[in-house]
Amino acid sequence: MMAGSAWFAPIVLARSRHSWRFLALLLPLFLLLARHLLGHFLRRLLRLVSHLHTVLSEG
């Protein structure tokens, strides 16, 4: 049992190390996408607040 675990451990470590490298490569893309979506959301929110301010100030 222990020999099987000792044989299996390097495979798991290599796989996790590979996935960390994969995540490190994808992280900048995720950050760019998140920044783009956040900017888009904030622009829409600002437009909505501006519209509400215009409507409320007219009435």
KOLSE-529121 format. One record per residue (C-alpha): x, y, z; residue in one letter. Coordinates in steps of 0.25 Angstrom, whole numbers, padded with zeros to 4 digits, always signed. Example, Ala and Ser with C-alpha at 12.3 -4.5 7.8 and 13.67 -1.06 7.14 Angstrom:
<atoms>
+0049-0018+0031A+0055-0004+0029S
</atoms>
This chain:
<atoms>
+0000+0000+0000M+0011+0010+0004M+0019+0006-0009A+0007+0009-0017G+0005+0023-0010S+0020+0026-0012A+0018+0023-0027W+0006+0031-0028F+0010+0043-0021A+0020+0049-0032P+0009+0048-0042I-0001+0056-0034V+0010+0066-0031L+0014+0067-0045A-0001+0069-0049R-0003+0079-0038S+0010+0087-0042R+0005+0086-0057H-0009+0092-0053S-0002+0103-0045W+0006+0107-0057R-0007+0106-0066F-0014+0115-0056L-0002+0125-0055A-0003+0126-0071L-0018+0128-0070L-0018+0138-0059L-0015+0150-0067P-0026+0147-0077L-0036+0145-0065F-0031+0159-0059L-0033+0166-0073L-0047+0160-0074L-0051+0163-0060A-0046+0178-0062R-0053+0179-0075H-0066+0174-0069L-0065+0182-0057L-0062+0195-0065G-0075+0191-0074H-0083+0189-0062F-0079+0202-0055L-0081+0210-0068R-0095+0205-0069R-0098+0208-0054L-0092+0222-0056L-0102+0224-0068R-0113+0219-0060L-0110+0228-0048V-0109+0240-0058S-0122+0237-0064H-0129+0235-0051L-0123+0249-0046H-0128+0255-0059T-0142+0249-0057V-0143+0253-0043L-0138+0267-0044S-0148+0270-0055E-0160+0266-0047G
</atoms>
